[in-house]
Amino acid sequence: MICLVTDRRRLSASGNDCDRLVDLVAAAARAGIDLIQIRERDLAARPLAALARRCVAVAEGTSTKVLVNDRADVAAAAGAHGVHLRSDSITVSAVRTLVGNGALIGRSVHGSEEAGAVSDAGGVDYLIFGTLYQTASKGAEHPLAALDELSAACRVSIPVLAIGGITIERAAEVARAGAAGIAGIGLFVPPAGTSPDSHLQTIVADLRQAFDTCEAVS
């Protein structure tokens, strides 16, 4: 399972290019990315909902699911496929009242005990575990989780995706630790002069190959 987490600030010099973000989401859907998490936490509800609607529209007709980070109200208003919750967010039952039983709900966790508790409580479809490696989206002081902690977290009954500084080489490492997939931001940002379609199709193919050939733990 591959999850692209958005950050429009990393797509242009202006740091506020929603059009370029929508283009990236469209390319991600064409490339077969499973989940796209709209994580633009500085946007107020109305512009965030407008952006999410555009992303849902460009993913229509593909298998890609668009989720909104933490804002269940915005996800419901935008017709998104679900919500990804922070570790300290509201309860799953409260989210369900807004988005319905058919929506996907994920939650971030930072340790194996937390992963077990969230999984045992029920109602969550997947977890994102991290931060595993140093990443530009977190400060140097941000604590990192070890691969053995990820491995312990992956013993739960729902899919666990690894996040934080993921590269193609590290994707194989987290797959061997038991992760069902990865989530990331920078990995999916096209280098200057490279089209989103070309970059994302290559990244998706490389990630799937890494998981298919890594001899992951059962």
N, C-alpha and C positions, 0 to 999 in steps of 0.2 A: 504494500500500500504506500503510495507516494502522496505527500501533502505539501503543497506550495503555500507558504505564509507570505502575505503581501506586505510590502513597505514601499509606498510610492516615492518616498524621499530618496531612495537609492536608484531611482530610474531616470532622474534628470537633474540638471544643475539647479533648477528652481526648487526642487524638493516638493512640488505640489502639482504633479502632472497626472491627473486622474485619467486622461485619455490614454496615456502610455500604459498605465496600469491595466486598463480595460483591454488594451491590445495584448498585453502579456497574459491576461486571463484567457482570452480567446485562443492564443497560441498554446497555452497549457492544456486547454480542453481538447484541441486538435491533436496534441501529442499524447493524450490518454492519461494525463495526471488524474489521480483518483479524487483527491480532495483539494479544494482551494479555500483557505481561511482568510477572510477579509479582516486584516488586523491594522486598521488605521485609527488608532486610539485617540488621536488628537482631533478627529472630526466630530462635530456635533451630530445629533441624531438625524436631522433632516438631510444634510449632505451625505452622511454615511449611508442612509437608506437609499438615496438616489444612486450612489456609487454601487451599492450591492445589487440594486435592480438591474443596472447595466451589466454587471458581471453575470448575474443569473441569465440574462437574455443572451449573452454571447456564448454561454455554455449549453444553451438549450439544444437538444438533439444529440448530445454526447452523453457518455456515462459519468462525466465529471460532476461532483456535488460541490456546491458553493455554500460555505458556512460563514457566519459572522462571529467575530471574536467577542464573546461575553455579553453582547447586547441582544438578548432574546426578543425584546420588543422591536428592535430594528430588523432582525431576521424575519419575524412574522410579517412586518409591514412590507418588506422587500420581496417576500415570496422565496426566501432562501431555503436551502434544503436542510439547514440545521444550525447549530450553535456550538462553538468551542468555548468552554468555560475555563477561566483561570482557576488556580488551585484554591483560591480564597473566595470564590464567587458564590452565588446563590445556589439553593438546592436544585437537584434535578427535577423534583416534583413541581417546583415553582416554574421552572423552564417549560416543562411539558404543558402546563396550562396555557402557555402563550404560543408554543409552536406545534403542539399536537403530537399524537403518538407515533406518527410516521416519520417524524424528523430525526435526523442524526444528532446525537449529543456526544461530544468528547470533553475530556477534562485534562488539564496539565497536572502532572505530579512530579515530585522531586526525590522520591525515595521509594524503596520496595514496600515498606510498611504502609505508606500512604497509598500506594498502588493497590495493595491488598484490601485496604479499608474501603476505597472507592469502588473497587470491583465487587466486593461483598455486599455493599449497600444497594447495588443494582441500578438499572436505568441508564447507565452510560454505555455507549457503543464501542468506544475505543479510548485509549489514553495516549498522551504525548509525554515522554519521559526525558528530562534533561535538567540542566544543561550539561552535555558530555564533554565538549571540547571548547577551547577559547573561541569566541565569535565576536564579530564586529557589532552585533546587536546588543551585547552585554558588556559591562565594564570589566576591566582587568581584575577587579576585586570580587566579581561574581563567583560564588562557589561552583565547582564542577563535580559532577557525579562520576563514579568509576564504572567500568564495564561490568564488574562483578555485581554491582548494585543494580545495573540495568538487567543483567541476567536473572537476578532474584525477582525483580519486578515483573519480568516476562512470564513468570509462572502463573499469573492470573489467567482467568478464563476468557478474557477479551483481548483484542489486538493491542499491542503496545508499539508506538512509533518512537524512534529516537530523534532528538533534536539537539542542535548546538554545534556549530562548526563542522557540519557533515560535508564530507567530500566523497567522491566515488570510492576511494581507497578505504575511507572510514565506514562507508556503507557496508562493505564486506565484513568489517570488524563487528559492527552492531548486529548484523544478520547472524553471525556466528554466536553472538551472545544471546540470541533468541528473539530479537526484535522482528515484528511483522512488517516493518517498513521504516521510512524516515520522513521527517518534516524539516523544512528549511526555508531560508530566505535568500541568502547570498548565492547559494548553489544555482539558483534558477534565474539570476539576473544576467542578461546577455552582456558579454563584453562589448566595448565600443566597436562599432562596425559590423557586428554580427546580428542577424535578424532573430527575433524571438522564436520564430518557428524552427529555424535551423538549430539554434542553441538548445531549445527544450526537447526537440526530438532526439538529439544526441544524448542529452543528460538522461532522459527517460530510458532510452535503450541501454545505456551504460549501467544505470541503477538496477534495472531488471536483470541484466546479466550478472551483476555483482551478487544479487540475492539468489539467483538460480545456481550459481557455481561456487558458493562460499562454504558448502558443507555445514550448514547451520545446525545448531543443536535441536534435538526433537523435544 
